[in-house]
Structures are given as structure tokens and as C-alpha cells.
Amino acid sequence: MSALDAKIDDLYSRPLAEFTQTRNALAKTLSGADAARVKALAKPAVVPWAINQVYWHARPVYDRLLTAGERLRHAQIAALEGKSADVRAAAAAHRTAIADAVKEAERLAAAAGSHPAPDALTRTLETLSLAPNPPADPGRLTEILQPSGFEALAGIGIATHAKLEGKRQKDEGQRESRKVRGDGKPDEKARKHEADALKEERAQQAREAAAARAREAEIKKAEAALARAQAAERLAHESWLRAQRDVDEIRQRLVRVKSDR
């Protein structure tokens, strides 16, 4: 890591209110492309800034979230491929990791005088943790992330068709190497056998293609059902967070009332 990158990381780890002043001060110490790069750094919105603070100041919580998201993605993909996978346990662990990260983000933000929206925190943390690839510059988020669907599962259909194509090429090579008569001319019986084999091969390919299409349709149905379930799960989790905040506020109010007696 360069010295400038270390200073940029420090910039994104500071309280949000200090960002612009610190960025401008840093830019003045630089020249040329480095100065232009720093001047172009975007000030984060409060939600991504709070998540950045989890990365910089509560790394174990952040790492657990990404690990839980990766395990859930792998479990979902395995289940859609017909393999054994405990999606329910992975989803439960992921929910817990999100809740812990939201709580930590709120705590760190409140300490710096900021109050990110819990719902947006939850959505961004979920999207971040389920992304197939981690962000190029972790700890430097500037915008709220939105759920991006099931891109992680897009390779399943491609793999299916690649498998069929590989089999076709292999069978074609086998046809080329079939036996001929001793004089080097194709044997009539061999030609008939090859024709029958080619017919059966095409029929098999048609069956496999139909099975692949049916599998793709089932995957899409499963994706849609999973998306609906995750949406319902997010709503339930957000409702729980709101209820938890209400409970905390009422408790604090009760403490104040008792202390005023």
C-alpha cells in the first residue's frame, strides 16, 4: 500500500463531519495526479460511511458478515444445483451477522454524532455481503447499495450448456476414430452403425437440452421464490429493528421519568 492510499484510508475512517475539510487539506499537500485524485474523492453518504466505520473500527464484525454472506451464497447455489446444503442454517447465521453489523454501525455512528437509517444499513450490508466479489476498496463506500438479485447464480446455466457442448465435441471425435475396412475404405456395416449412433446421439442431445431447459426453468422459479422469501425476511428484520429501537426509547424515557421524581 502506498503512503497516499494509507492517508486516503485514514480519511474514510474519520468522523463524517471531518471528511471535506480533511480531504481538502490533504489535497493541498499534494500535486499533479495525486492532488487531482484526492480532490475527486466523494464524500460518503451517512449509511456507507457508517459501514466504513465497521470495517475500520470493528473489523471482526465486518469479516464475520462477509463470511456469513459467502456461505449463504454457496449454500443457495448448491441447493439450486441439487446438492446437499443447509440453506436455513446459513440464512440464520447471515441474519445474525447482519444484525450485529447494523448494531455496531449504529453504535459507531452515534459516537460521532451521526444517525444512519437502520433499514438502509440492513439493505446495504446484505447486498455487500452477498456480492460475488468483495469491493475493490473496502472501507471506502460512498453510496447506499441496493440488492442486485442472483448474479452469483448466473453461471449455473452457462455451465450446463458448456457441459453439453463438451460432450458433443468428445462424441464427434469418437466418430472420427471409428474402424474402417482393411483396404482403408469405410465398411458398410460401420457406416450403418455410425448412422445409428449419430441418430441416438442427437436424440440424447435433444433429451439433455430439454432437461437443461427444464432445469433452467426450475432455477428461475427457485430464484423468484427465494427473492420473495428474502424480501419478506428483510421486512421482518426491519420491523424487528424498529421494534427494538422503540423498546430502547421507551426504556430510556422510563429511566428519565423515574430520575425526575
HELIX and SHEET records of a PDB file:
HELIX    1   1 ALA A    3  SER A   13  1                                  11    
HELIX    2   2 LEU A   16  GLU A   18  5                                   3    
HELIX    3   3 PHE A   19  LYS A   28  1                                  10    
HELIX    4   4 GLY A   32  LYS A   39  1                                   8    
HELIX    5   5 VAL A   46  HIS A   57  1                                  12    
HELIX    6   6 ARG A   59  LEU A   80  1                                  22    
HELIX    7   7 VAL A   87  ALA A  111  1                                  25    
HELIX    8   8 PRO A  118  LEU A  130  1                                  13    
HELIX    9   9 GLU A  151  LEU A  153  5                                   3    
HELIX   10  10 GLY A  155  GLU A  176  1                                  22    
HELIX   11  11 GLU A  188  SER A  259  1                                  72    
END                                                                             
